[in-house]
Amino acid sequence: MHKAAQRRIIIPFLMPALALLGVFFLYPLIKTVDLSLNEFTRTGAMKFVGIDQYRLLASDPTFFNSLKNTFLITLIGSCMLFPPAMAIAWALSQRIHGERFFRFVVFAPVVLSVAVVSLMWKFLYHPTLGLINPALKSMGLGALAKTWLGDPATALAAVTFVSVWHGIGIWIVLLCAGFERLPAEILEAARIDGAGEWRVFRSVMLPMMSDLMRMLSVLWVVQSLQTFAFVYIMTGGGPFGSTETVGTLMYRVAFDRADFGYSAAIAVVLVVIMLAVAMLLNKVMKRDDLQY
């Protein structure tokens, strides 16, 4: 009886959120699936082709190249993101002098638009007019100077670094919140027992933050698999397709080739991949709940 009364109270509060979810997620998803089953002629007429778009996608080397690049961005970006974010968040949680200033510095890039950040770093990466190569040469490290966005060997990592630089502040803030909610008495007990700071961090803090790390990992995977703006503005998918992602391929197919059915098929496959990877990662990283 009590649970039934609770449901009657909760459901009206959920209705606005469910309505928004239906309008802005479920309906577009259903419409996208419908589009993926049709082929568009140059006159704009639709012709039902069933799963032919998916058959074509399964043998498209351009799609698999973009999918490989997308997963590389996810992997490389996680290596660039989590270690420094964790280190900075841990340092800020130690109540260092000037903590507010450092919090402002690490969060400042987040408030800039993606377009501004992309154009700024595109200029910085420029081999002759930018600042990175001249700085390396002035320090006697001219051998490290490269055409960062023009070399297939470095372009993907360069774009990924910019994406991480722009958003790392959010992850640091979330990790800082995770460190601050750890019970001080448990940490102090570990130190009294003779554990050093590294041992406290590795054996006490990290296990207690496993749920937060799982959530942040899933969020990063979902975000990075949708990478579009940085790649589109900085490289356009080049050079030679080395930075082409599923997002940029989907855009080009839809608006350069006007093949909306094939683009919709790419979008559906991307959604399925994101859901599968997120569920797998959530299951692999799940640990027993810690009560504290």
N, C-alpha and C positions, 0 to 999 in steps of 0.2 A: 504493500500500500504506500509506504513511504517512498519507494523508488518510483512508483507510478506518478506520485505527486511531484517528485523532482523532475521527471521527464516533462511533465506538463509545464513546469516553470522554465526549463532550459530551452525547449524547442522554439518558443517565440523569439528568444534572443539569438538563436542560430539561423533563423530564416533570412535575415538580411545578408549574412555571410554566404549562405547557401545560394541565394539568388545571384549574388555577384559572381560566385564560383561558376554557376551555370551559364551566365551571360558571357563572361570573359574567359572561361576555360573550356567547359564542356561543349558549348555550342561551336566555338571555333575549331575544337578538336574534331568533332563530328563532321563539320563542313570540310575540314582538310582531308579527312579520310575519303569523303565523297568526291572531292576534287581529284584525289590520287587515282581514282578508278575511272577517270575520264581523260580523254585526249582533246586538246584544244587546237582547232584549225586556225589559220591566219586570219580568218574572218571573225574569229571569236566564238564560233559554234562549238558545242561540246559533243563528243562522241564517246559512248561508253565502251571501254576496252578491258574492263575487269582488272586482273592482276598483271596485265602486260607491262605496266610501268615498273612493277617490282621485279619482274623477270629481267627487264632491261637494266635495272639498277644492280642486280646481282652479278652482272657481267661488265659493269662499267669501271674501267681502271681509274678514271678520274675521281669517281666517288670513293673508291678504296684508298686512293692517295690522300684525299681530303680527310677521310676517317682516321688514317694513320697519323696525319699531322695534328688532328684534333686531340687524339690520345697522347701524342708527344707533348703538346702544350699542357695537358692535364698532369702528366708525369713530371716534366721539367719544372712547371710552375709550382707543384707541391714541394719539390726540393728547394726552390727559391723562396717559397712562402713560409712554410711552417717552422724550420729551424730558426731563422732570424726573428720571426714573430714571437716564438716561444721565448727566445733569449731576451728580447726587448721587454716583453710583458713581465717576465720574471724580474728583470732589473727594475722596472717601474714599480713593481709591487714591494720593493725593498725600501720605499720611502727615501729615495735619493734626493740630494739637494737639487732644486730646480725641476722637480718632477712635473709641475704644471707646464713649464715651458717645453719639456721634452714630449709630453703628451700632445701639446699643440703641434709640434714639429712633425710627429709621426702621423697625425691625423689630417694635417693640412692638405696633402694631395687628394684626399678623398672628395673634398668639396669642389675640386676642379672638374669641369666637364670632360668627358672622354675625348671629344674633338680637340679641345685645347691641349690636353696632355699628349695626344697622338701627334699633333702638329709640332708641339714643342720638342718632343723627343725625335721626331723625324728630322728636325733641323740639327739637333745635337749630334745625331748619328751621321750627318752629312760628311763625306770623306774629306772635303776641302773647306767648306764654309762652317761646318759644325765645330763644337768645342772639345769633343772627346779625343779625336785623333791628334789635333794640335797639342792638347794637354799631355797625351802619352809621349809625343815626340819631345816636348820640352823637358820631360822627366827622364829622357834617354831610353824610353820604351817604344821607340818607333816601330820595332818589329811586331808589336801587338796591334798597330793601327790597321784597320781593315775597312772595306766598304760594307759596313755592318748590315745594311738592308739590301745591298745588291749582291751579296754572296749567299748562295743556297746553303752553305755550311753554317752561317751565323744568323741568317735572317729570322728563322723561327725562334731561336733563343733570345734574340734582341727584342722581338715583339713581345714574347712572353715576359721578359724582364719588366718592360714598361707596364704591362697589365698588372703584374704583381706590385710594382712600385706604387701604382695608382691606388690599389685597394688594400694594401697591407695594414693600413691604419685601422680598418674595421676589425680585422682579425686580432690585432693587438688589443683593441678595446675589449673585445669579447674574452680574450684570454686573461686580460687584467681582471675582469669581473670574476672569472673562474678562480684565479689565484686568491682574490680577496674574500671569496666565500669559504675558503678552506678554514677549518677550525684551528685557531692559533694554539690551543692546548695540545692537540695531537702533534703538531710540528715541534712545539717546544719539548714535548716528551721524547721525541726522536732525537733531538739535539742533546737532551740531558743524558740519554742512553749512549751518547758518544758518536752519533752519526754526523758526518760532515755535511756541508751544504749541498754538495753534489749528490751524496747518498740520500739526503732528505728529498731532494728534487726528484731523483730517479726512482726511489723506492716508496715514497710516501705521496708526493704531490701528483706525479703523473698517473698512478693508479686511481687516485681519488678524482681525477679529472677525465677519466676514460669516456664517460658519457658525453662530455663537452667536446672532446677530441673527435669522437665518432660523428657528432652532429656537424662539426666544422668540416670534417673530411667529406661528408656527403654533400654539404653545401658547396664546397670547392669543386667537386666533381661535376655537379649539376651546372654550376656557373661556367666552368672552363669548357665544358662540352658545347656550350652555346656561344663560344667566342666568335665575335663578328666585327665589332666596331674598330678595334685596334688594328686588326689585320686589314680591313677594308680601307682605312684611312692611310695607314703607314706603307703598305706594300701592294694592296689590291690583290693579294694571293700570290704574287710573284716573289722572287724571280723563278721562272720556270716551274711554277706551281709548288714551290718549296714551302710556302706558308698558306696555301689554300686550305681552308677549313670547311667543315660541312655547312656552316652558316654562310660563308661567302659563296660557296658553290651553289647553294640553294638560291641565294639572291641573284646571282648571274644567270642561272637557268630561267628564273621567273621573269626578270626584267630586261635582260639582254637578248635572250632567245625567245621570250614570250611563251615558254613551255610550262604553263602553270600546273598542269597535271603531274609532270615529272618532278617539278619542284615540291609539290605537295607530298609526293611519294617519299622524297628525301626527308621532308619534315616529319612524316609519320615514323619512318625508320629511326630517325634521331630521337624522337620521344621514347620509342620502345627501348632503344639502347640506354638512354639516360635512366629510365625506370629500372631496367635490369641491373645496370652497374650500381645504382644507388641501393637497391635492395640487397645485392650481393655484398657490397661494402658494409652496409648496416648489419648484416648477419655475421660477417667475418669479424667485425670489430666489437660485437656485442659482448659485454662482460656481465658478471653478476652485479646486481645493484648494491652500491655501498650506501649505507645510511649514516649520515653525519650531520 
